[in-house]
Amino acid sequence: MPRTKEKVAVKTKRFATASDPEWEAMKARCRNLLPADAVRECASLSALYRRRFGMPEIDLTKIVKALQAKKIPFVLTGAHGIASWTGRPRSTHDVDILVRAGRNHQRAVKAIQALYPDLEMRLFTGVAAFFVPGERESVIDVTYPHRLDIEQTLETAIWFEDKGLEFRIPALETALANKYGAMLALTRDFVKRGQDAIDFASMVRHSMDEGREPIDLERLAELGELVWAGGGGQEILGMVEQAKAGKVPTVDA
């Protein structure tokens, strides 16, 4: 019988591609921004993005003024809320507003409906989402806490003022805990969970820069336990160490 040739798997050693380390370090650098400056830049980038692609205007300043006029307490979350903690503001498709459940949420939803009557409102668990008619991705999300760590986001949010407007954004530790909780949501899109991990790592890295506020690890562990009782505290601290070591943090989901 003719002999058949055996296929032998040959392993090749992976090599690193060449890159200029000085250039890479420059591109990875974060900026030490005050919350007002970071939020303003994020809003400006988002407005530019919407104008460039012919999208309807969604104006953060108008949203804030509408909520303030009704004296509705809120926290600005999402990309706007973490922009100063990452040191890298970016454009975003939506504006995320966190308010208390019940009457405050109902009042906030009515304020947005009055401001943007042409938007379509759809209710999901923990959020009233506003859509441009015909679009599949929301442009304004009015949420209320559906996890204990998000309750703490409301309780410990940081005030700041910009040109007569007052905002609150999440404290650094609650911003990290909220990202951790999002990463544990198995129904969340895997690309979004990947972005959550990048945001987490970016906040940790920027907290180590000169002049930045260090992470209160004891407080962070407490918040991690609110996300996952009996293991979240240890896991979130492990994620911080991964980020400090230059790795994108992962969870055992």
Residue pairs with C-beta under 8 A, 6 or more apart in sequence:
30 86
30 87
30 88
30 202
30 205
30 206
30 209
31 87
31 88
32 87
32 209
32 210
32 211
32 212
33 41
33 83
33 84
33 87
33 89
34 84
34 160
35 83
35 84
35 158
35 160
35 167
35 169
36 160
36 161
36 162
36 167
37 84
38 83
38 84
38 87
38 89
39 60
39 76
39 80
39 81
39 83
39 84
39 89
39 162
39 167
39 169
40 162
41 83
41 89
42 79
42 80
42 83
42 89
42 90
42 91
42 92
43 60
43 61
43 80
45 89
45 90
45 91
46 58
46 60
46 79
46 91
46 92
46 93
47 57
47 59
48 91
49 55
49 91
49 93
50 56
50 57
50 58
51 57
55 132
56 118
56 132
56 139
58 94
58 95
58 116
58 139
58 140
60 80
60 95
61 165
62 115
63 95
63 97
63 112
63 115
63 140
64 76
64 165
64 167
65 165
66 111
66 112
66 114
66 115
67 74
67 97
67 108
67 111
68 165
68 166
69 111
70 107
70 108
70 111
72 99
72 104
72 107
72 108
72 111
73 99
73 100
73 104
73 154
73 168
74 97
74 98
74 99
74 108
74 168
75 81
75 97
75 98
75 99
75 153
75 154
75 157
75 168
75 169
75 170
76 95
76 96
76 97
76 98
76 167
76 168
76 169
77 96
77 97
77 98
77 143
77 153
77 169
77 170
77 178
78 92
78 94
78 95
78 96
78 141
79 89
79 90
79 91
79 92
79 96
80 92
80 95
80 96
80 169
81 96
81 169
81 170
81 175
82 169
82 170
82 175
82 179
82 199
82 203
83 89
83 90
84 169
85 172
85 175
85 202
85 203
85 206
85 207
86 199
86 202
86 203
86 206
87 202
87 206
87 209
88 202
88 206
93 137
93 139
94 137
94 138
94 139
94 140
94 141
95 139
95 140
95 141
96 141
96 143
97 108
97 112
97 140
97 141
97 142
97 143
98 143
98 144
98 145
98 150
98 153
98 154
99 105
99 108
99 142
99 143
99 144
99 154
100 144
100 145
100 154
101 144
101 145
102 144
104 144
105 128
105 142
105 144
108 142
109 121
109 128
109 142
112 119
112 121
112 128
112 130
112 140
112 142
113 119
113 121
116 130
116 140
118 133
119 130
119 131
119 132
119 133
119 139
119 140
120 130
120 131
120 132
120 133
121 128
121 129
121 130
121 131
122 128
122 129
122 131
122 138
123 129
125 146
126 143
126 144
126 145
126 146
127 141
127 142
127 143
127 144
128 141
128 142
128 143
129 138
129 140
129 141
129 142
130 138
130 139
130 140
130 141
130 142
131 137
131 138
131 139
132 139
143 150
145 151
145 153
145 154
147 181
147 226
147 227
148 226
148 227
149 174
149 177
149 178
149 180
149 181
149 223
149 226
149 227
150 178
150 181
152 174
152 177
152 223
152 226
153 170
153 171
153 174
153 175
153 178
156 170
156 171
156 173
156 174
157 168
157 169
157 170
157 171
157 174
158 168
158 169
158 170
158 171
159 166
159 167
159 168
160 166
160 167
160 168
160 169
161 167
169 175
170 178
172 203
172 207
172 213
172 215
172 216
173 215
173 216
173 219
173 220
173 223
174 223
175 203
176 200
176 203
176 204
176 215
176 220
176 223
176 236
176 240
177 220
177 223
177 224
177 226
177 227
177 236
179 196
179 197
179 199
179 200
179 203
180 200
180 224
180 227
180 232
180 235
180 236
180 239
180 251
181 227
182 188
182 192
182 193
182 196
183 193
183 196
183 197
183 200
183 251
183 253
184 227
184 228
184 251
184 253
185 193
186 253
188 196
197 248
197 249
197 250
198 248
200 239
200 243
200 249
201 242
201 243
201 247
201 248
201 249
204 215
204 239
204 240
204 243
204 244
204 249
205 243
205 244
206 212
207 213
207 214
207 215
208 214
208 244
215 240
217 237
217 240
220 233
220 236
220 237
220 240
221 233
221 234
221 236
221 237
222 233
223 236
224 232
224 233
224 234
224 235
224 236
224 237
225 232
225 233
226 232
227 236
228 235
235 251
235 252
238 249
239 249
239 250
239 251
240 249
242 248
242 249
242 250
243 249
